[in-house]
Amino acid sequence: MSANLSKELRKKYRKRSFPLRKGDTVKIMRGKFRKKTGKIAVVDAKKMKAEIEGMQIKKQDGSKVNVKFNPPFLQITELNLEDRKRNEALIRQKNKSEVGDKNAS
């Protein structure tokens, strides 16, 4: 369940997309909430959807409910690096690509 990275993050981590995690800051690229940003509140792996804080619609009865987004419609602008495992994977990936660049030169 991945979303593509912003141009700055692509340059930094040398990856095009990354799995979504709670706490990531994303920009919505499609639909009613296009160009708005927010943090991911819930990731539902079973339904393959993500909810973003503050993105709500009003139901017929007046109650508000969070909108669920498809990951391809989101772009990650800031990664949540609190998870040690995820942070180590990014560093390992970055170092691996730097070694590849040195060998290509």
C-alpha positions as CSV (number, residue, x, y, z in Angstrom):
1,M,0.0,0.0,0.0
2,S,2.4,2.6,-1.3
3,A,2.1,6.2,-2.4
4,N,4.6,8.1,-4.5
5,L,7.1,10.5,-3.0
6,S,7.5,14.2,-3.6
7,K,10.3,15.4,-5.9
8,E,12.5,16.4,-2.9
9,L,12.1,13.0,-1.2
10,R,12.8,11.2,-4.4
11,K,16.1,12.9,-4.7
12,K,17.0,12.4,-1.1
13,Y,16.0,8.7,-0.8
14,R,16.4,7.7,-4.5
15,K,13.1,5.9,-4.4
16,R,9.9,6.6,-6.3
17,S,7.3,5.4,-3.8
18,F,7.1,4.3,-0.2
19,P,4.5,2.4,1.9
20,L,2.1,4.6,3.8
21,R,2.4,4.8,7.6
22,K,0.4,6.6,10.3
23,G,2.0,10.0,10.9
24,D,3.3,10.6,7.3
25,T,2.3,14.0,5.9
26,V,0.7,13.7,2.5
27,K,-0.7,15.9,-0.3
28,I,-3.9,14.9,-2.0
29,M,-3.6,14.8,-5.7
30,R,-7.1,13.9,-6.9
31,G,-10.7,14.6,-6.0
32,K,-12.6,17.1,-3.9
33,F,-9.7,17.7,-1.5
34,R,-7.0,18.1,-4.2
35,K,-3.9,20.2,-3.2
36,K,-4.7,19.9,0.5
37,T,-2.2,18.4,2.9
38,G,-2.5,16.6,6.2
39,K,-1.2,13.8,8.4
40,I,-2.3,10.2,8.0
41,A,-4.6,9.2,10.9
42,V,-5.5,5.7,10.0
43,V,-4.2,3.1,7.4
44,D,-6.6,0.3,6.7
45,A,-4.6,-2.4,5.0
46,K,-7.6,-4.7,4.5
47,K,-9.6,-2.1,2.5
48,M,-6.4,-0.5,1.0
49,K,-7.5,3.0,2.2
50,A,-6.0,5.8,4.3
51,E,-7.7,8.4,6.3
52,I,-6.2,11.9,6.7
53,E,-6.7,14.2,9.7
54,G,-9.1,17.0,9.1
55,M,-10.5,15.7,5.8
56,Q,-14.1,15.1,6.6
57,I,-17.4,15.2,4.8
58,K,-20.8,15.9,6.2
59,K,-23.4,13.1,6.1
60,Q,-27.1,13.5,5.4
61,D,-27.9,13.3,9.1
62,G,-25.4,16.1,9.9
63,S,-22.6,14.0,11.4
64,K,-19.1,14.2,10.0
65,V,-17.0,11.3,8.9
66,N,-13.4,11.0,7.8
67,V,-12.8,10.5,4.0
68,K,-11.0,7.4,2.9
69,F,-8.4,7.9,0.2
70,N,-6.8,5.5,-2.3
71,P,-3.0,5.5,-1.9
72,P,-2.3,6.3,-5.6
73,F,-4.2,9.6,-5.1
74,L,-1.7,10.7,-2.4
75,Q,1.8,12.0,-2.5
76,I,4.1,11.7,0.5
77,T,5.6,15.1,1.4
78,E,7.2,14.2,4.8
79,L,8.0,10.8,6.2
80,N,7.3,9.7,9.7
81,L,10.8,8.4,10.8
82,E,9.9,7.6,14.4
83,D,9.8,3.9,13.6
84,R,13.4,2.6,14.0
85,K,12.9,-0.2,11.5
86,R,11.7,2.2,8.8
87,N,14.4,4.6,9.4
88,E,17.1,2.0,9.2
89,A,15.6,0.7,5.9
90,L,15.8,4.2,4.4
91,I,19.4,4.7,5.5
92,R,20.4,1.3,4.1
93,Q,18.6,2.1,0.8
94,K,20.3,5.5,0.6
95,N,23.8,4.0,1.3
96,K,23.2,1.2,-1.3
97,S,22.3,3.7,-4.0
98,E,25.3,5.9,-3.2
99,V,27.7,3.0,-3.6
100,G,26.1,2.2,-6.9
101,D,26.6,5.8,-8.1
102,K,30.3,5.6,-7.2
103,N,30.8,2.4,-9.1
104,A,29.1,3.8,-12.2
105,S,31.4,6.8,-12.3
